[in-house]
Amino acid sequence: MPEVPLVFFSRLLLTVLPTLGLLWLVRRYLRASLEPLVADALTVTYGLGSLAFSYSLLFMSHQTTAVLLFASFYALWRCARGEWRERGYVLAGAFAGATVAAEYTGALGVLGLVLYAVLTIAFQDAPARIRWARLGRAAGLATLGALPFLVALMAYHQVTFGHPLTSGYKYLNDAGYQPWHLGGFLGIRTPDPRAFALSFFSPLRGLFTLAPFLLLALPGLVLVWRRRSQSPEARALAWLSLALLLGYTYFTSSFSYDSWGWTTGPRHLTGLVPFLLLPAGLFLERLRAAGQGAWALGVAALLCAVSIVATGVATFINYIPDDVSNAVGALALPLLRAGYFPPGVLTFLGLPTGLAGGVLAGLLLGTAAWVFVSLARKPGQTWPAAPALGASLAVLLLLGTAHVFTSRHDTADRNAVRFLKSVWLNAPERDVTFWPRGRG
């Protein structure tokens, strides 16, 4: 099989379609606690304005891991609310086991889900004997579901590396990558301020730089914490949200930042992002319900729209060299202006590269505009108020200026643009076919 269809179907079946399924779960989960409009707008923002978009289009395990992790949480959540029978824990365990089999670092999120599952039962208003019995049955069923995936992973280790507990980190092809996994636990050491700052705020791939709407989750976590008295499940969810944020923050701050590679955003935080959506949504609802402060709502809505534009534009490129100054201003925009758009279904159907790219860009900008208008207006309004529009415009200019001033366009930036042009699959001067003749 030639390389183009091989890569296309691998991504379609293992990352794209599972992510579409995840969006369905995310929307159902958010709609249980949020207004339908806020839930829908946040689902769209997550799908196009976060790491989910970037890694759903790459043949890498990070978004697949996020899908499996959230699917496991969704099963636990339905069981905790009494909406599923206890056998739902088998499904939760299966997704958790598959998470670890897909990516070792997925175990970090699974530990958070174990905490959540235990607390949903421990916080129930029932005698201790009954709670212990429920916990035992849940643990047994979850283990039963996870076991086939964990046994398969250990068998793979045995066949490939000679021992069921020996991972591939010891046998990396590139010797330059091996030191990053030495010391600590698989390379996870004590926190480094540089790794923390760059993972979240770097102009190149900072989580909050490319997806600033996730900043709304920080005050939103306070609202999640205040809701913990509503039910045992809400109390367990508050602890899960805090544990995942702290756990993933420790991980990204304690692992070598230079190991992220040619990627869009901090890739190992992909599994955290869906768990930040409910806190962000609760904060958005608080702003929409407030009698005053239309300007704050406009800013929050703009952050969602900017996330779609910034992450979307960077994802059109999706291979970000380490020495580029700014992923959007110094790499993505120069390439897109020169006509280097991503290949896709429209290209394979025969549309000229420029036209196909224009359609994609138009859809991205149109979706961002819809999200902004939907979230920036308070209930009952047909259009955002003047303070919301004014504040959002001011913040847009501020963020745009920040991208301009952090884009150096120096030798490293120009070399990166030149290199990607030289290897681009559907460069403006050549056509690409879906099933090229000859070997891939």
C-alpha positions as CSV (number, residue, x, y, z in Angstrom):
1,M,0.0,0.0,0.0
2,P,1.4,3.5,-0.8
3,E,2.3,5.7,2.1
4,V,-0.4,8.4,1.6
5,P,-3.5,6.0,2.0
6,L,-1.6,4.1,4.7
7,V,-1.2,7.2,6.8
8,F,-4.7,8.5,6.0
9,F,-6.5,5.4,7.1
10,S,-4.3,4.9,10.1
11,R,-5.1,8.4,11.3
12,L,-8.8,8.1,10.4
13,L,-9.4,4.8,12.2
14,L,-7.1,5.3,15.3
15,T,-7.3,9.0,16.0
16,V,-9.9,10.9,14.0
17,L,-13.0,8.7,14.4
18,P,-12.3,8.0,18.1
19,T,-12.0,11.7,18.7
20,L,-15.4,12.3,17.0
21,G,-16.8,9.7,19.4
22,L,-15.2,11.5,22.3
23,L,-16.8,14.8,21.3
24,W,-20.2,13.0,21.6
25,L,-19.3,11.9,25.1
26,V,-18.0,15.3,26.1
27,R,-21.2,17.0,24.9
28,R,-23.4,14.6,26.8
29,Y,-21.3,15.1,29.9
30,L,-21.3,18.9,29.7
31,R,-25.0,19.1,29.0
32,A,-25.7,17.3,32.3
33,S,-24.3,20.3,34.2
34,L,-24.3,23.3,31.8
35,E,-26.7,25.2,29.5
36,P,-27.0,23.5,26.1
37,L,-25.5,26.5,24.3
38,V,-22.5,26.7,26.6
39,A,-22.0,22.9,26.4
40,D,-22.2,22.9,22.6
41,A,-19.8,25.9,22.3
42,L,-17.3,24.4,24.6
43,T,-17.4,21.0,22.8
44,V,-16.7,22.8,19.5
45,T,-13.9,24.8,21.2
46,Y,-12.4,21.6,22.6
47,G,-12.6,19.9,19.2
48,L,-11.0,22.7,17.2
49,G,-9.2,24.9,19.7
50,S,-7.2,22.5,21.8
51,L,-4.6,19.7,21.7
52,A,-7.5,17.4,20.7
53,F,-7.5,18.9,17.2
54,S,-3.8,18.7,16.8
55,Y,-3.3,15.1,17.9
56,S,-6.5,13.7,16.3
57,L,-4.8,14.5,13.0
58,L,-1.5,12.8,13.8
59,F,-0.7,9.1,14.0
60,M,0.4,9.4,17.6
61,S,-1.0,7.9,20.8
62,H,-1.8,11.1,22.8
63,Q,-5.3,11.9,21.6
64,T,-6.2,8.2,21.5
65,T,-5.1,8.1,25.1
66,A,-7.3,11.1,25.9
67,V,-10.3,9.4,24.3
68,L,-9.8,6.2,26.3
69,L,-9.1,8.0,29.5
70,F,-12.3,10.2,29.3
71,A,-14.3,7.1,28.1
72,S,-13.3,5.4,31.3
73,F,-14.2,8.4,33.4
74,Y,-17.6,8.6,31.6
75,A,-18.4,5.1,32.6
76,L,-17.4,5.7,36.2
77,W,-19.4,8.9,36.2
78,R,-22.6,7.1,35.0
79,C,-22.1,4.4,37.6
80,A,-21.6,7.0,40.3
81,R,-24.8,8.7,39.4
82,G,-26.7,5.4,39.5
83,E,-27.5,5.6,35.8
84,W,-25.6,2.4,35.0
85,R,-25.5,-0.9,36.7
86,E,-22.4,-2.1,38.4
87,R,-21.2,-3.9,35.3
88,G,-20.4,-0.5,33.9
89,Y,-17.2,-0.8,36.0
90,V,-16.1,-3.6,33.6
91,L,-16.2,-1.0,30.8
92,A,-14.4,1.6,32.8
93,G,-11.7,-0.9,33.6
94,A,-11.4,-1.9,30.0
95,F,-10.9,1.7,28.9
96,A,-8.4,2.3,31.7
97,G,-6.4,-0.8,30.7
98,A,-6.4,0.3,27.1
99,T,-5.2,3.7,28.2
100,V,-2.1,2.3,29.7
101,A,-1.6,0.0,26.7
102,A,-1.8,2.9,24.3
103,E,0.6,5.1,26.3
104,Y,2.6,4.5,29.4
105,T,2.0,8.1,30.7
106,G,-1.7,7.5,30.5
107,A,-1.2,5.7,33.9
108,L,-1.1,9.1,35.5
109,G,-4.7,9.8,34.5
110,V,-5.8,6.3,35.4
111,L,-4.5,6.9,39.0
112,G,-6.8,10.0,39.1
113,L,-9.7,7.9,37.9
114,V,-9.0,5.2,40.6
115,L,-9.2,8.0,43.2
116,Y,-12.4,9.2,41.7
117,A,-14.0,5.7,41.7
118,V,-13.0,5.1,45.3
119,L,-14.3,8.5,46.5
120,T,-17.6,8.1,44.7
121,I,-18.3,5.1,46.9
122,A,-16.5,6.2,50.0
123,F,-18.6,9.4,50.2
124,Q,-21.9,7.6,49.9
125,D,-24.3,7.8,52.8
126,A,-24.3,4.1,53.7
127,P,-22.8,1.9,56.5
128,A,-19.1,1.2,56.1
129,R,-19.8,-2.5,55.6
130,I,-22.0,-1.8,52.6
131,R,-19.5,0.8,51.1
132,W,-16.6,-1.7,51.5
133,A,-18.7,-4.4,49.7
134,R,-19.5,-2.0,46.8
135,L,-15.9,-0.9,46.6
136,G,-14.8,-4.5,46.4
137,R,-17.2,-5.4,43.7
138,A,-16.3,-2.3,41.7
139,A,-12.6,-3.0,42.0
140,G,-13.1,-6.6,40.9
141,L,-15.2,-5.7,37.9
142,A,-12.8,-2.9,36.8
143,T,-9.8,-5.3,37.2
144,L,-11.6,-7.9,35.1
145,G,-12.1,-5.3,32.3
146,A,-8.5,-4.0,32.4
147,L,-6.8,-7.4,32.6
148,P,-6.9,-8.4,28.9
149,F,-5.2,-5.1,27.9
150,L,-2.6,-5.3,30.6
151,V,-1.8,-8.9,29.9
152,A,-1.5,-8.1,26.2
153,L,0.9,-5.2,27.0
154,M,3.1,-7.4,29.2
155,A,3.1,-10.1,26.5
156,Y,4.2,-7.5,24.0
157,H,7.0,-6.5,26.3
158,Q,8.1,-10.1,26.8
159,V,8.3,-10.8,23.1
160,T,9.8,-7.5,22.1
161,F,12.1,-6.6,25.0
162,G,12.6,-9.9,26.8
163,H,10.7,-9.1,30.0
164,P,7.1,-8.3,30.8
165,L,8.0,-5.2,32.8
166,T,10.7,-3.8,30.4
167,S,9.5,-0.9,28.3
168,G,10.7,0.4,25.0
169,Y,12.3,3.5,26.6
170,K,15.4,1.5,27.1
171,Y,15.8,0.8,23.4
172,L,15.1,4.1,21.7
173,N,16.5,4.3,18.2
174,D,17.8,7.8,18.6
175,A,20.5,7.9,21.3
176,G,19.8,11.6,21.8
177,Y,16.4,10.7,23.3
178,Q,17.6,8.2,25.8
179,P,19.0,10.6,28.5
180,W,15.6,12.2,28.8
181,H,14.2,8.9,30.2
182,L,17.0,8.3,32.7
183,G,16.8,9.3,36.3
184,G,13.7,9.5,38.4
185,F,10.8,7.4,37.2
186,L,11.1,7.0,33.4
187,G,12.6,10.5,33.3
188,I,10.2,12.2,35.7
189,R,12.3,14.0,38.3
190,T,11.8,17.0,40.5
191,P,10.0,20.1,39.1
192,D,11.9,22.6,36.9
193,P,10.6,26.2,36.7
194,R,11.7,26.4,33.1
195,A,9.8,23.3,32.1
196,F,6.7,24.6,33.9
197,A,6.8,28.1,32.4
198,L,7.5,26.9,28.8
199,S,4.9,24.1,28.9
200,F,2.1,26.5,29.8
201,F,3.2,29.9,28.4
202,S,5.8,29.4,25.7
203,P,5.1,31.3,22.4
204,L,6.1,28.1,20.6
205,R,3.8,25.5,22.2
206,G,2.5,26.8,25.6
207,L,-0.8,25.2,26.6
208,F,-2.4,28.6,27.5
209,T,-0.7,30.3,24.5
210,L,-2.4,28.2,21.9
211,A,-5.6,27.5,23.9
212,P,-6.1,30.5,26.2
213,F,-9.7,29.4,26.9
214,L,-8.3,26.8,29.3
215,L,-7.4,29.7,31.6
216,L,-11.1,29.9,32.3
217,A,-10.8,26.5,34.0
218,L,-8.6,27.9,36.8
219,P,-11.3,30.1,38.4
220,G,-13.8,27.4,37.3
221,L,-12.1,24.9,39.6
222,V,-13.2,27.0,42.6
223,L,-16.8,26.6,41.4
224,V,-16.3,22.9,41.1
225,W,-15.0,22.8,44.6
226,R,-17.9,24.8,45.9
227,R,-20.4,22.3,44.3
228,R,-18.9,19.3,46.2
229,S,-21.7,19.4,48.8
230,Q,-24.3,18.6,46.2
231,S,-23.7,14.9,46.0
232,P,-21.0,12.3,46.7
233,E,-20.2,12.3,42.9
234,A,-19.7,16.0,42.9
235,R,-17.4,15.8,45.9
236,A,-15.4,13.1,44.2
237,L,-15.3,15.1,41.0
238,A,-13.8,18.1,42.8
239,W,-11.0,16.0,44.2
240,L,-10.5,14.3,40.7
241,S,-10.2,17.7,39.0
242,L,-7.7,19.0,41.5
243,A,-5.7,15.8,41.5
244,L,-5.4,15.6,37.7
245,L,-4.4,19.3,37.4
246,L,-1.7,18.9,40.0
247,G,-0.5,15.6,38.7
248,Y,-0.2,16.7,35.1
249,T,1.4,20.0,36.1
250,Y,4.0,18.1,38.1
251,F,4.6,15.7,35.2
252,T,5.1,18.5,32.6
253,S,7.3,20.5,35.1
254,S,9.4,17.5,36.0
255,F,10.1,16.0,32.5
256,S,12.5,17.5,30.1
257,Y,10.8,20.2,28.1
258,D,13.2,19.7,25.2
259,S,11.7,16.2,24.7
260,W,8.4,17.4,23.4
261,G,9.7,17.2,19.8
262,W,8.3,18.7,16.6
263,T,4.8,18.9,18.0
264,T,1.9,21.3,18.4
265,G,1.6,22.2,22.1
266,P,2.7,20.2,25.1
267,R,1.7,16.7,23.9
268,H,1.7,14.9,27.2
269,L,-1.0,17.2,28.6
270,T,-3.5,16.1,26.0
271,G,-5.2,13.7,28.4
272,L,-5.8,16.6,30.9
273,V,-7.7,18.9,28.6
274,P,-11.1,17.3,28.5
275,F,-11.3,17.4,32.3
276,L,-10.8,21.1,32.3
277,L,-13.9,21.7,30.2
278,L,-16.5,21.5,32.9
279,P,-14.7,24.0,35.2
280,A,-14.3,26.4,32.2
281,G,-18.0,26.0,31.4
282,L,-19.1,26.7,35.0
283,F,-17.1,29.9,35.0
284,L,-18.7,30.9,31.7
285,E,-22.1,30.3,33.1
286,R,-21.3,32.4,36.1
287,L,-20.3,35.3,33.8
288,R,-23.5,34.9,31.7
289,A,-25.7,34.9,34.8
290,A,-24.0,37.9,36.4
291,G,-26.1,41.1,36.3
292,Q,-23.0,43.2,35.4
293,G,-19.7,42.5,33.8
294,A,-20.5,42.1,30.2
295,W,-16.9,43.0,29.4
296,A,-15.7,39.9,31.3
297,L,-18.0,37.7,29.3
298,G,-16.8,39.2,26.1
299,V,-13.2,38.5,27.1
300,A,-14.0,34.9,28.0
301,A,-15.8,34.3,24.7
302,L,-12.9,35.8,22.8
303,L,-10.5,33.4,24.5
304,C,-12.6,30.5,23.1
305,A,-12.6,32.0,19.6
306,V,-8.9,32.8,19.7
307,S,-8.1,29.2,20.8
308,I,-9.9,27.9,17.7
309,V,-8.0,30.3,15.4
310,A,-4.5,29.9,17.1
311,T,-4.6,26.1,17.6
312,G,-6.4,25.6,14.2
313,V,-3.8,27.6,12.3
314,A,-0.9,25.8,14.0
315,T,-2.6,22.5,13.4
316,F,-2.8,23.2,9.7
317,I,1.0,22.9,9.9
318,N,1.3,20.5,12.9
319,Y,5.0,20.0,12.6
320,I,6.6,22.6,14.8
321,P,10.5,22.6,14.9
322,D,11.9,23.2,18.4
323,D,13.9,26.3,17.5
324,V,11.0,28.3,16.0
325,S,10.1,31.4,18.0
326,N,6.3,31.4,17.6
327,A,4.3,28.6,16.1
328,V,1.6,30.8,14.7
329,G,3.3,34.0,13.6
330,A,6.7,32.7,12.7
331,L,5.8,29.4,11.0
332,A,2.1,28.7,10.3
333,L,1.1,32.1,8.8
334,P,4.2,32.4,6.5
335,L,3.5,28.9,5.2
336,L,-0.2,29.4,4.7
337,R,0.3,32.8,3.0
338,A,2.7,31.0,0.6
339,G,0.0,28.5,-0.3
340,Y,1.2,25.6,1.8
341,F,-2.1,24.1,3.0
342,P,-2.6,20.7,4.6
343,P,-3.6,17.9,2.2
344,G,-7.0,16.4,2.9
345,V,-10.2,15.0,1.4
346,L,-10.9,18.2,-0.6
347,T,-7.4,18.0,-2.1
348,F,-7.8,14.3,-3.0
349,L,-11.2,15.1,-4.6
350,G,-9.4,17.4,-7.1
351,L,-9.8,20.9,-5.6
352,P,-6.8,23.1,-6.2
353,T,-4.6,23.4,-3.1
354,G,-5.4,27.1,-2.7
355,L,-9.2,26.7,-2.9
356,A,-9.2,23.6,-0.6
357,G,-7.1,25.6,1.9
358,G,-9.4,28.6,1.6
359,V,-12.4,26.4,2.4
360,L,-10.7,25.0,5.5
361,A,-9.6,28.5,6.7
362,G,-13.1,29.9,6.1
363,L,-14.7,27.0,8.1
364,L,-12.2,27.6,10.9
365,L,-12.8,31.3,11.1
366,G,-16.6,30.9,10.7
367,T,-16.7,28.5,13.6
368,A,-14.6,30.8,15.8
369,A,-17.0,33.6,15.0
370,W,-20.0,31.5,15.9
371,V,-18.5,30.5,19.2
372,F,-17.7,34.1,20.1
373,V,-21.1,35.4,19.3
374,S,-22.9,32.6,21.1
375,L,-20.9,32.9,24.3
376,A,-20.5,36.7,24.4
377,R,-24.2,37.5,24.6
378,K,-26.1,37.0,27.8
379,P,-29.3,35.0,27.9
380,G,-32.1,36.8,26.1
381,Q,-29.7,38.9,24.0
382,T,-29.5,38.6,20.2
383,W,-26.1,40.2,20.0
384,P,-23.2,40.8,22.4
385,A,-23.4,44.1,24.4
386,A,-21.2,47.0,23.5
387,P,-18.9,46.5,26.6
388,A,-18.4,42.8,25.6
389,L,-17.4,43.8,22.1
390,G,-15.1,46.6,23.2
391,A,-13.3,44.4,25.8
392,S,-13.0,41.5,23.4
393,L,-11.5,43.8,20.7
394,A,-9.0,45.2,23.2
395,V,-7.9,41.7,24.3
396,L,-7.7,40.6,20.7
397,L,-5.3,43.4,19.9
398,L,-3.3,42.5,23.0
399,L,-3.0,38.9,22.0
400,G,-2.3,39.7,18.4
401,T,0.5,42.1,19.5
402,A,2.0,39.4,21.7
403,H,2.2,37.0,18.8
404,V,3.7,39.7,16.6
405,F,6.4,40.6,19.1
406,T,7.3,37.0,19.9
407,S,7.7,36.1,16.2
408,R,11.4,36.9,15.5
409,H,11.5,35.8,11.8
410,D,15.2,35.2,12.4
411,T,17.5,32.6,10.8
412,A,16.0,29.7,12.7
413,D,12.4,30.7,11.8
414,R,13.4,31.2,8.1
415,N,15.2,27.8,8.0
416,A,12.2,26.1,9.5
417,V,9.8,27.6,6.9
418,R,12.3,26.7,4.1
419,F,12.6,23.2,5.3
420,L,8.9,22.5,5.6
421,K,8.4,23.9,2.1
422,S,10.9,21.5,0.8
423,V,9.2,18.4,2.2
424,W,5.5,19.6,1.9
425,L,3.3,16.8,0.4
426,N,1.0,19.1,-1.7
427,A,3.2,22.1,-2.4
428,P,1.7,24.7,-4.6
429,E,3.8,23.7,-7.6
430,R,2.9,20.0,-7.5
431,D,-0.3,17.9,-7.2
432,V,-0.7,15.0,-4.8
433,T,-2.9,11.9,-5.5
434,F,-4.5,9.8,-2.9
435,W,-3.2,6.5,-4.3
436,P,0.0,7.3,-6.0
437,R,1.5,4.6,-8.3
438,G,4.5,2.7,-7.1
439,R,5.6,2.0,-3.6
440,G,4.9,4.5,-0.8
